[in-house]
Amino acid sequence: VSVAYYLLVVHSLFSVYWYYGNKHIPPVSSWMRSLSDIPSGKSQRRMEFVKKISIVCGAVSLTTLSLVKYHGMGAMLVLAAATLHFYLMEVDRKFVLQVRPFGLLPFVLAAVGTLSLIISLYLTSW
């Protein structure tokens, strides 16, 4: 958990530095009009909204991972938010995932992790 936490902190800092202000991380000034982006007829504005949701999911995942790291709780939320963050960041305007076959690995790992957590919770409840 510690290694994952620090890798994600570095990922977050690098992403803000490298992608802030372009199509991946819209400027903070555009976040106030987020609710008007949902019904927008312009696909670019809708995609900006999707990227904003992705960023929120990534932030929730990182915050929850810190709870797991320091308090040992919320692992299921980390998996869900991180997977949603990855999916929303990699889809195109038609919501088609734009990754090579190896890029589907996070979904497989999320399923394995979820199954592992369920089994672990079931076994510890006995």
GROMACS elastic network, one bead per residue, 0.5 to 0.9 nm:
[ bonds ]
;  ai    aj funct       b0    kb
    1     4     6  0.51511   500
    1     5     6  0.60120   500
    1     6     6  0.87024   500
    1    65     6  0.78106   500
    1    66     6  0.88986   500
    1    68     6  0.76718   500
    1    69     6  0.60180   500
    2     5     6  0.50491   500
    2     6     6  0.62872   500
    2     7     6  0.85621   500
    2    66     6  0.89144   500
    2    69     6  0.64687   500
    3     6     6  0.53322   500
    3     7     6  0.60808   500
    3     8     6  0.85593   500
    4     7     6  0.50927   500
    4     8     6  0.60763   500
    4     9     6  0.85824   500
    4    65     6  0.85142   500
    5     8     6  0.52577   500
    5     9     6  0.62666   500
    5    10     6  0.87758   500
    5    62     6  0.72895   500
    5    65     6  0.65707   500
    5    66     6  0.69062   500
    5    69     6  0.75479   500
    6     9     6  0.50087   500
    6    10     6  0.62589   500
    6    11     6  0.85197   500
    7    10     6  0.51688   500
    7    11     6  0.60788   500
    7    12     6  0.86131   500
    8    12     6  0.59769   500
    8    13     6  0.85032   500
    8    62     6  0.69795   500
    9    12     6  0.51006   500
    9    13     6  0.62260   500
    9    14     6  0.85629   500
    9    62     6  0.76317   500
   10    13     6  0.51678   500
   10    14     6  0.60186   500
   10    15     6  0.84290   500
   11    14     6  0.52179   500
   11    15     6  0.59802   500
   11    16     6  0.85908   500
   12    15     6  0.51506   500
   12    16     6  0.62009   500
   12    17     6  0.85997   500
   12    58     6  0.84935   500
   12    59     6  0.86486   500
   12    62     6  0.88526   500
   13    16     6  0.52872   500
   13    17     6  0.62150   500
   13    18     6  0.86086   500
   14    17     6  0.50753   500
   14    18     6  0.59122   500
   14    19     6  0.81310   500
   15    18     6  0.51631   500
   15    19     6  0.54041   500
   15    20     6  0.71300   500
   15    24     6  0.88758   500
   15    25     6  0.82468   500
   16    19     6  0.56127   500
   16    20     6  0.50232   500
   16    21     6  0.87859   500
   16    25     6  0.74064   500
   17    20     6  0.61019   500
   18    21     6  0.89765   500
   19    22     6  0.58289   500
   19    23     6  0.77701   500
   19    24     6  0.60276   500
   19    25     6  0.58124   500
   19    26     6  0.85797   500
   20    23     6  0.83150   500
   20    24     6  0.71908   500
   20    26     6  0.64434   500
   20    27     6  0.65275   500
   21    24     6  0.76835   500
   21    25     6  0.56852   500
   21    28     6  0.82749   500
   22    25     6  0.57255   500
   22    26     6  0.57922   500
   22    27     6  0.75945   500
   23    26     6  0.60015   500
   23    44     6  0.87321   500
   23    47     6  0.83323   500
   23    48     6  0.68658   500
   23    51     6  0.79501   500
   24    48     6  0.77721   500
   24    51     6  0.62078   500
   24    52     6  0.85448   500
   24    89     6  0.72136   500
   25    28     6  0.86633   500
   25    48     6  0.80080   500
   25    51     6  0.66710   500
   25    52     6  0.71435   500
   25    55     6  0.76014   500
   26    29     6  0.82608   500
   26    30     6  0.66911   500
   26    31     6  0.77323   500
   26    48     6  0.65200   500
   26    49     6  0.88017   500
   26    51     6  0.76278   500
   26    52     6  0.72313   500
   27    30     6  0.56412   500
   27    31     6  0.72551   500
   28    31     6  0.53625   500
   28    32     6  0.79720   500
   29    32     6  0.66382   500
   29    33     6  0.85124   500
   30    33     6  0.58449   500
   30    34     6  0.69949   500
   30    48     6  0.89772   500
   31    34     6  0.51261   500
   31    35     6  0.85928   500
   31    49     6  0.84783   500
   31    52     6  0.77570   500
   32    35     6  0.77030   500
   32    36     6  0.88580   500
   33    36     6  0.54499   500
   33    37     6  0.65898   500
   34    37     6  0.51163   500
   34    38     6  0.71114   500
   34    45     6  0.87332   500
   34    48     6  0.83015   500
   34    49     6  0.60566   500
   34    52     6  0.81085   500
   35    38     6  0.57205   500
   35    39     6  0.80899   500
   35    49     6  0.81163   500
   36    39     6  0.63533   500
   36    40     6  0.65403   500
   36    45     6  0.89104   500
   37    40     6  0.50224   500
   37    41     6  0.85267   500
   37    42     6  0.83454   500
   37    45     6  0.54244   500
   37    46     6  0.54059   500
   37    47     6  0.85332   500
   37    48     6  0.76464   500
   37    49     6  0.60027   500
   38    41     6  0.87116   500
   38    45     6  0.78440   500
   38    46     6  0.57311   500
   38    49     6  0.66810   500
   38    50     6  0.87602   500
   39    42     6  0.87296   500
   39    46     6  0.76075   500
   40    43     6  0.73827   500
   40    44     6  0.89873   500
   40    45     6  0.66121   500
   40    46     6  0.63560   500
   41    44     6  0.89076   500
   41    45     6  0.80817   500
   41    46     6  0.78827   500
   42    45     6  0.55376   500
   42    46     6  0.65201   500
   42    47     6  0.88142   500
   43    47     6  0.60635   500
   43    48     6  0.85631   500
   43    93     6  0.64662   500
   44    47     6  0.50802   500
   44    48     6  0.62320   500
   44    49     6  0.87512   500
   44    93     6  0.77199   500
   45    49     6  0.63788   500
   45    50     6  0.87627   500
   46    49     6  0.50655   500
   46    50     6  0.63651   500
   46    51     6  0.87784   500
   46    93     6  0.80589   500
   47    51     6  0.61737   500
   47    52     6  0.85314   500
   47    91     6  0.89327   500
   47    92     6  0.77834   500
   47    93     6  0.62614   500
   48    51     6  0.50995   500
   48    52     6  0.62107   500
   48    53     6  0.87243   500
   49    52     6  0.50119   500
   49    53     6  0.62969   500
   49    54     6  0.85947   500
   50    53     6  0.51141   500
   50    54     6  0.61870   500
   50    55     6  0.87137   500
   50    88     6  0.62663   500
   50    89     6  0.76817   500
   50    91     6  0.89350   500
   51    55     6  0.61785   500
   51    56     6  0.86301   500
   51    85     6  0.86007   500
   51    88     6  0.64284   500
   51    89     6  0.58535   500
   52    55     6  0.50478   500
   52    56     6  0.62698   500
   52    57     6  0.86359   500
   53    56     6  0.50433   500
   53    57     6  0.61795   500
   53    58     6  0.86171   500
   53    85     6  0.77191   500
   53    88     6  0.75467   500
   53    89     6  0.89274   500
   54    57     6  0.50294   500
   54    58     6  0.61804   500
   54    59     6  0.86164   500
   54    81     6  0.86923   500
   54    82     6  0.89149   500
   54    84     6  0.68745   500
   54    86     6  0.73000   500
   54    87     6  0.79283   500
   54    88     6  0.52669   500
   54    89     6  0.58169   500
   55    59     6  0.61482   500
   55    60     6  0.85654   500
   55    85     6  0.66200   500
   55    88     6  0.88013   500
   55    89     6  0.80538   500
   56    59     6  0.50347   500
   56    60     6  0.61075   500
   56    61     6  0.84928   500
   56    81     6  0.87143   500
   56    85     6  0.78206   500
   57    60     6  0.50291   500
   57    61     6  0.60274   500
   57    62     6  0.85905   500
   57    80     6  0.86477   500
   57    82     6  0.65162   500
   57    83     6  0.85788   500
   57    84     6  0.65578   500
   57    85     6  0.50891   500
   57    86     6  0.88459   500
   58    62     6  0.61388   500
   58    63     6  0.84964   500
   58    78     6  0.89638   500
   58    81     6  0.63932   500
   58    82     6  0.57754   500
   58    83     6  0.87820   500
   58    84     6  0.81222   500
   58    85     6  0.52541   500
   58    86     6  0.80818   500
   59    62     6  0.51292   500
   59    63     6  0.59979   500
   59    64     6  0.83938   500
   59    81     6  0.84755   500
   59    82     6  0.88087   500
   59    85     6  0.88592   500
   60    63     6  0.51116   500
   60    64     6  0.59347   500
   60    65     6  0.83488   500
   60    77     6  0.82617   500
   60    78     6  0.74998   500
   60    81     6  0.64454   500
   60    82     6  0.81519   500
   61    64     6  0.51594   500
   61    65     6  0.59578   500
   61    66     6  0.86253   500
   61    77     6  0.69191   500
   61    79     6  0.73493   500
   61    80     6  0.78572   500
   61    81     6  0.50725   500
   61    82     6  0.53590   500
   61    83     6  0.89716   500
   61    85     6  0.83125   500
   62    66     6  0.63054   500
   62    67     6  0.87921   500
   62    78     6  0.72785   500
   62    81     6  0.87921   500
   62    82     6  0.80901   500
   63    66     6  0.51867   500
   63    67     6  0.66198   500
   63    68     6  0.88996   500
   63    78     6  0.84079   500
   64    68     6  0.63058   500
   64    69     6  0.85716   500
   64    73     6  0.79809   500
   64    74     6  0.60080   500
   64    75     6  0.74098   500
   64    77     6  0.69163   500
   64    78     6  0.57526   500
   64    81     6  0.89997   500
   65    69     6  0.60238   500
   65    70     6  0.85122   500
   65    72     6  0.88844   500
   65    73     6  0.84433   500
   65    74     6  0.73089   500
   65    75     6  0.69911   500
   65    77     6  0.85753   500
   65    78     6  0.58806   500
   66    70     6  0.59871   500
   66    71     6  0.79308   500
   66    72     6  0.88471   500
   67    70     6  0.52237   500
   67    71     6  0.51516   500
   67    72     6  0.63465   500
   67    73     6  0.60158   500
   67    74     6  0.67762   500
   67    75     6  0.86115   500
   68    71     6  0.52981   500
   68    74     6  0.58742   500
   68    75     6  0.61780   500
   68    78     6  0.85018   500
   69    72     6  0.58823   500
   69    73     6  0.81143   500
   70    73     6  0.84785   500
   71    74     6  0.88797   500
   72    75     6  0.77928   500
   73    76     6  0.85471   500
   74    77     6  0.53687   500
   74    78     6  0.64358   500
   74    79     6  0.89915   500
   75    78     6  0.50635   500
   75    79     6  0.64625   500
   75    80     6  0.88170   500
   75   114     6  0.87979   500
   75   117     6  0.78700   500
   76    79     6  0.52719   500
   76    80     6  0.63174   500
   76    81     6  0.86709   500
   76   113     6  0.85761   500
   76   114     6  0.67223   500
   76   117     6  0.73427   500
   76   118     6  0.89807   500
   77    80     6  0.50723   500
   77    81     6  0.59158   500
   77    82     6  0.82264   500
   78    81     6  0.53836   500
   78    82     6  0.58598   500
   78    83     6  0.83710   500
   79    82     6  0.52852   500
   79    83     6  0.60287   500
   79    84     6  0.85209   500
   79   110     6  0.60631   500
   79   111     6  0.87804   500
   79   113     6  0.75258   500
   79   114     6  0.72544   500
   80    83     6  0.53300   500
   80    84     6  0.61732   500
   80    85     6  0.85511   500
   80   110     6  0.77730   500
   80   114     6  0.87636   500
   81    84     6  0.51179   500
   81    85     6  0.59858   500
   81    86     6  0.86327   500
   82    86     6  0.62284   500
   82    87     6  0.86504   500
   82   110     6  0.87331   500
   83    86     6  0.51767   500
   83    87     6  0.61953   500
   83    88     6  0.86351   500
   83   106     6  0.70714   500
   83   107     6  0.67561   500
   83   110     6  0.68622   500
   84    87     6  0.50943   500
   84    88     6  0.60291   500
   84    89     6  0.84020   500
   85    88     6  0.53785   500
   85    89     6  0.60528   500
   85    90     6  0.86393   500
   86    89     6  0.52804   500
   86    90     6  0.62672   500
   86    91     6  0.88397   500
   86   106     6  0.81518   500
   87    90     6  0.53567   500
   87    91     6  0.62797   500
   87    97     6  0.69609   500
   87   107     6  0.88498   500
   88    91     6  0.55768   500
   88    92     6  0.86785   500
   88    95     6  0.81526   500
   88    97     6  0.84448   500
   89    92     6  0.86286   500
   90    95     6  0.87117   500
   90    96     6  0.83266   500
   90    97     6  0.58030   500
   90    98     6  0.57332   500
   90    99     6  0.70312   500
   91    94     6  0.75122   500
   91    96     6  0.51922   500
   91    98     6  0.56766   500
   91    99     6  0.84975   500
   92    95     6  0.51397   500
   92    96     6  0.55499   500
   92    97     6  0.66233   500
   92    98     6  0.66653   500
   93    96     6  0.74305   500
   94    97     6  0.88554   500
   95    98     6  0.88422   500
   97   104     6  0.89843   500
   98   103     6  0.86896   500
   99   102     6  0.76118   500
   99   103     6  0.51830   500
   99   104     6  0.71253   500
  100   103     6  0.51930   500
  100   104     6  0.73071   500
  101   104     6  0.55728   500
  101   105     6  0.77676   500
  102   105     6  0.56553   500
  102   106     6  0.87479   500
  103   106     6  0.68368   500
  103   107     6  0.85838   500
  104   107     6  0.56815   500
  104   108     6  0.69371   500
  105   108     6  0.51194   500
  105   109     6  0.61154   500
  105   110     6  0.85078   500
  106   110     6  0.59342   500
  106   111     6  0.85489   500
  107   110     6  0.50291   500
  107   111     6  0.62511   500
  107   112     6  0.86520   500
  108   111     6  0.51620   500
  108   112     6  0.62369   500
  108   113     6  0.85581   500
  109   113     6  0.59310   500
  109   114     6  0.84225   500
  110   114     6  0.59993   500
  110   115     6  0.84896   500
  111   114     6  0.51009   500
  111   115     6  0.61136   500
  111   116     6  0.84739   500
  112   115     6  0.51140   500
  112   116     6  0.60275   500
  112   117     6  0.85902   500
  113   117     6  0.61182   500
  113   118     6  0.85973   500
  114   117     6  0.50703   500
  114   118     6  0.61771   500
  114   119     6  0.86011   500
  115   118     6  0.51070   500
  115   119     6  0.61518   500
  115   120     6  0.84707   500
  116   119     6  0.51680   500
  116   120     6  0.60063   500
  116   121     6  0.85596   500
  117   121     6  0.60309   500
  117   122     6  0.84196   500
  118   121     6  0.51517   500
  118   122     6  0.60335   500
  118   123     6  0.85437   500
  119   122     6  0.50188   500
  119   123     6  0.60422   500
  119   124     6  0.85358   500
  120   123     6  0.51937   500
  120   124     6  0.61261   500
  120   125     6  0.85738   500
  121   124     6  0.52335   500
  121   125     6  0.61417   500
  122   125     6  0.52996   500
  122   126     6  0.69824   500
  123   126     6  0.56689   500
